[in-house]
């Protein structure tokens, strides 16, 4: 396959002499998430999986008790969740888990298609060898979740996949736009997938994207994203019709 990577592709090894064996970079040591990151991940998952349902009013203290994390990291996580439109801060009243709007979800998909295609193609072009190995493992994880029909682990794998795509794409402007959409998209899918969507097919389509990025297949990654977003659009429209 023709090498489609840009000249700005970050290399994992030093430039080799002609005929020399390429030296692969060692896998990085996975660092423990900060308390702020742990708080964000736990609260975001609770919102996406409806343990904190739309319309619920909660407090910082309740979230601290739920996660076992102190108030300062919780407050920082709430600020991020508010920026992502998953939480609405009500002055002097608490925190409101944002309601869902199906028509707004369709508008979100219009934007998501263009931004996510850019991110997937950029990740396929610019990912390091270490990142490609992780994408290959995530593809296998998605296929396992398709086989087991495991929605909770799919949500967790999807979150890690989304984060890795943003890192590998190396485009801070696309990253900022995409972060505003990930949580809303994942919660909408989780709420409605049993009535209108197909978890195994969704997981297989995610696996195809991860596999294309792992293989540095730029066009394949863009095409796989389009197939996934086609399914999401059909699913969202079916949800609209079911509400009438």
C-alpha positions as CSV (number, residue, x, y, z in Angstrom):
1,X,0.0,0.0,0.0
2,X,1.3,3.5,-0.8
3,X,2.5,5.4,2.2
4,X,-0.1,8.1,2.8
5,X,1.4,9.7,5.8
6,X,2.4,13.4,5.8
7,X,5.9,14.6,6.2
8,X,4.8,15.9,9.7
9,X,4.2,12.3,10.8
10,X,5.8,11.9,14.2
11,X,8.3,9.0,14.1
12,X,8.9,6.6,17.0
13,X,12.4,5.8,16.0
14,X,15.5,7.7,14.9
15,X,16.2,8.0,11.1
16,X,17.8,4.7,10.1
17,X,20.7,4.3,7.7
18,X,19.9,2.5,4.4
19,X,19.7,-1.2,5.0
20,X,19.6,-0.8,8.8
21,X,16.8,-2.5,10.8
22,X,14.2,0.0,12.1
23,X,14.3,0.3,15.9
24,X,10.7,0.2,17.3
25,X,9.9,2.5,20.2
26,X,9.0,0.8,23.5
27,X,5.4,1.0,24.6
28,X,4.8,3.9,26.9
29,X,4.1,3.4,30.6
30,X,0.4,4.1,31.1
31,X,0.1,6.9,33.7
32,X,-2.6,6.9,36.3
33,X,-5.4,9.4,35.6
34,X,-5.4,12.5,37.7
35,X,-8.2,12.9,40.3
36,X,-9.8,15.5,37.9
37,X,-9.7,13.0,35.1
38,X,-11.1,10.2,37.3
39,X,-13.9,12.4,38.4
40,X,-14.7,13.4,34.8
41,X,-14.7,9.8,33.6
42,X,-16.9,8.5,36.4
43,X,-19.5,11.3,36.2
44,X,-19.5,11.3,32.4
45,X,-20.2,7.5,32.3
46,X,-22.9,7.9,34.9
47,X,-24.6,10.5,32.7
48,X,-24.1,8.5,29.4
49,X,-25.4,5.3,31.0
50,X,-28.4,7.1,32.7
51,X,-27.4,6.4,36.3
52,X,-27.7,10.2,36.3
53,X,-30.8,10.6,34.1
54,X,-31.7,13.6,32.0
55,X,-33.4,16.3,34.1
56,X,-31.9,15.1,37.4
57,X,-30.7,17.8,39.8
58,X,-27.6,16.9,41.8
59,X,-25.0,18.6,43.9
60,X,-21.3,18.6,44.1
61,X,-21.5,16.8,47.4
62,X,-23.6,14.0,45.9
63,X,-21.1,13.6,43.1
64,X,-18.2,13.6,45.5
65,X,-20.0,10.8,47.5
66,X,-20.8,8.9,44.3
67,X,-17.2,8.9,43.1
68,X,-15.3,9.0,46.4
69,X,-13.3,12.0,45.1
70,X,-12.9,15.4,46.8
71,X,-14.8,18.5,45.9
72,X,-12.0,20.4,44.0
73,X,-11.5,17.7,41.3
74,X,-15.3,17.3,41.2
75,X,-15.7,21.0,40.6
76,X,-13.1,20.9,37.8
77,X,-14.9,17.9,36.2
78,X,-18.2,19.7,36.3
79,X,-16.8,22.7,34.5
80,X,-15.7,20.4,31.7
81,X,-19.0,18.6,31.6
82,X,-20.8,21.9,31.5
83,X,-18.7,23.0,28.4
84,X,-19.7,19.7,26.8
85,X,-23.4,20.5,27.4
86,X,-24.0,17.4,29.6
87,X,-24.5,19.5,32.8
88,X,-26.2,22.8,33.3
89,X,-25.0,24.8,36.3
90,X,-28.0,26.3,38.2
91,X,-26.7,29.2,40.4
92,X,-27.7,28.6,44.1
93,X,-29.8,25.5,43.0
94,X,-27.4,22.8,42.1
95,X,-26.5,21.0,38.9
96,X,-29.0,19.8,36.2
97,X,-28.2,16.8,34.0
98,X,-29.0,18.2,30.6
99,X,-32.2,17.1,28.8
100,X,-32.0,15.4,25.3
101,X,-33.3,17.0,22.1
102,X,-33.7,14.7,19.1
103,X,-33.8,17.5,16.6
104,X,-30.7,19.0,18.1
105,X,-29.1,15.6,17.7
106,X,-29.6,15.7,14.0
107,X,-28.0,19.1,13.7
108,X,-25.1,17.7,15.8
109,X,-24.7,14.8,13.4
110,X,-24.3,17.3,10.5
111,X,-21.3,18.9,12.2
112,X,-19.9,15.6,13.6
113,X,-19.7,14.0,10.2
114,X,-17.3,16.7,8.8
115,X,-15.2,17.0,12.0
116,X,-15.0,13.3,12.7
117,X,-14.0,12.5,9.1
118,X,-11.1,15.0,9.4
119,X,-10.1,13.5,12.7
120,X,-10.1,9.9,11.5
121,X,-8.2,10.7,8.3
122,X,-5.7,12.8,10.3
123,X,-5.2,10.0,12.8
124,X,-4.6,7.5,10.0
125,X,-2.0,9.8,8.6
126,X,-0.2,11.0,11.7
127,X,-0.5,8.2,14.4
128,X,2.7,6.9,15.8
129,X,3.6,3.2,15.6
130,X,2.7,2.8,19.3
131,X,-0.7,4.5,18.7
132,X,-1.4,2.2,15.7
133,X,-0.8,-0.8,17.9
134,X,-3.4,0.5,20.4
135,X,-5.9,1.2,17.6
136,X,-5.4,-2.5,16.4
137,X,-6.2,-3.7,20.0
138,X,-9.2,-1.4,20.2
139,X,-10.5,-2.9,16.9
140,X,-10.3,-6.3,18.5
141,X,-12.1,-5.0,21.6
142,X,-14.9,-3.6,19.5
143,X,-15.3,-6.9,17.7
144,X,-15.4,-8.8,21.0
145,X,-18.1,-6.4,22.3
146,X,-20.1,-6.9,19.0
147,X,-20.0,-10.7,19.7
148,X,-21.0,-10.4,23.3
149,X,-23.5,-7.5,22.8
150,X,-21.9,-5.8,25.8
151,X,-23.1,-2.2,25.9
152,X,-21.3,-1.0,29.1
153,X,-17.9,-2.1,27.9
154,X,-18.7,-0.7,24.4
155,X,-19.3,2.7,26.0
156,X,-15.9,2.5,27.8
157,X,-14.0,1.3,24.7
158,X,-15.7,4.0,22.7
159,X,-14.5,6.7,25.1
160,X,-10.9,5.4,24.9
161,X,-11.1,5.2,21.1
162,X,-12.4,8.7,20.9
163,X,-9.6,10.1,23.1
164,X,-6.9,8.2,21.1
165,X,-8.3,9.6,17.8
166,X,-8.1,13.1,19.2
167,X,-4.5,12.6,20.3
168,X,-3.4,10.9,17.1
169,X,-5.0,13.5,14.8
170,X,-2.8,16.2,16.3
171,X,-5.3,19.0,15.4
172,X,-6.2,21.1,18.5
173,X,-9.0,22.9,16.6
174,X,-10.8,19.7,15.5
175,X,-10.2,18.3,19.0
176,X,-12.0,21.3,20.6
177,X,-15.0,21.0,18.3
178,X,-15.3,17.2,18.8
179,X,-15.1,17.3,22.5
180,X,-18.3,19.2,22.6
181,X,-20.1,16.4,20.7
182,X,-18.8,13.1,22.0
183,X,-20.7,12.8,25.3
184,X,-24.0,14.0,23.9
185,X,-23.7,11.5,21.0
186,X,-22.8,8.6,23.2
187,X,-25.6,9.3,25.7
188,X,-28.2,9.6,22.9
189,X,-27.1,6.3,21.4
190,X,-27.2,4.6,24.8
191,X,-30.7,5.8,25.6
192,X,-32.2,4.8,22.3
193,X,-30.1,1.9,20.8
194,X,-32.3,-0.9,22.1
195,X,-35.3,0.4,20.3
196,X,-33.8,1.6,17.0
197,X,-30.1,0.7,16.8
198,X,-27.9,-2.4,16.5
199,X,-25.1,-2.6,19.0
200,X,-23.1,-5.3,17.2
201,X,-23.2,-3.5,13.9
202,X,-22.3,-0.2,15.6
203,X,-19.3,-1.9,17.3
204,X,-18.2,-3.6,14.0
205,X,-18.3,-0.2,12.3
206,X,-16.1,1.3,15.1
207,X,-13.7,-1.7,14.6
208,X,-13.4,-0.9,10.9
209,X,-12.4,2.7,11.7
210,X,-9.9,1.6,14.3
211,X,-8.4,-1.0,11.9
212,X,-8.1,1.5,9.1
213,X,-6.2,4.0,11.4
214,X,-4.0,1.1,12.6
215,X,-3.1,0.4,9.0
216,X,-2.5,4.0,8.0
217,X,-5.4,3.7,5.5
218,X,-6.4,7.4,5.2
219,X,-9.2,7.0,2.7
220,X,-10.4,3.8,4.4
221,X,-10.7,5.6,7.7
222,X,-12.8,8.4,6.1
223,X,-15.1,5.9,4.4
224,X,-15.5,3.9,7.6
225,X,-16.5,7.1,9.4
226,X,-19.1,7.8,6.7
227,X,-20.6,4.3,7.1
228,X,-20.9,4.8,10.9
229,X,-22.5,8.2,10.6
230,X,-24.9,6.9,8.0
231,X,-26.0,4.4,10.5
232,X,-26.2,7.0,13.3
233,X,-28.3,9.3,11.1
234,X,-30.8,6.5,10.3
235,X,-31.0,5.6,13.9
236,X,-31.6,9.2,15.0
237,X,-34.3,9.7,12.4
238,X,-36.0,6.4,13.5
239,X,-36.0,7.8,17.0
240,X,-37.7,11.0,15.9
241,X,-40.4,9.0,14.2
242,X,-40.9,6.8,17.2
243,X,-41.6,9.8,19.3
244,X,-44.8,10.6,17.4
